[in-house]
Amino acid sequence: MDNKICRENLNEVGDVMFKQSIKFPLIYVVVLTVWEFIANKEVNWMDNIMAFFIMLLIILLFKWADIPYKWNKDK
């Protein structure tokens, strides 16, 4: 029973972490795409998508690395 509760809690933490982490890279890609379209009339989709995924992975890594510290701090 405790294991199930712990797993559900981790899923909720993961969902919240992902939803918070995706906001900045998504806004960055939209702004970058609009800027490229206005300035160059040509959009480099692969560069924009790769920048999005790299930023998302870095932010997720930082948020993931921060969670165990908070759990140990609460104990």
C-alpha positions, 0 to 999 in steps of 0.5 A: 500500500505504501509503495503504491502511494509513493509511486502515485506521489512521484507521478504527480511530482513528475507531471508538475515538474514537466509542466513547469519545465516546458513553459520556458522552452516553448515560449523561447521557440515561439519567439525565436520562430516569429523573430526568424520569420520577421527578420529572415522570411525563412525559419530554421525548424530543425535548429529551433526544435533542437534548441527546444529539446536541449533547453527542456532536457537541461531544465528537467535535469536541474529540477530532477536533481533538486528534488532529492535535496528537498526530500532530505531536507524535510526529513 
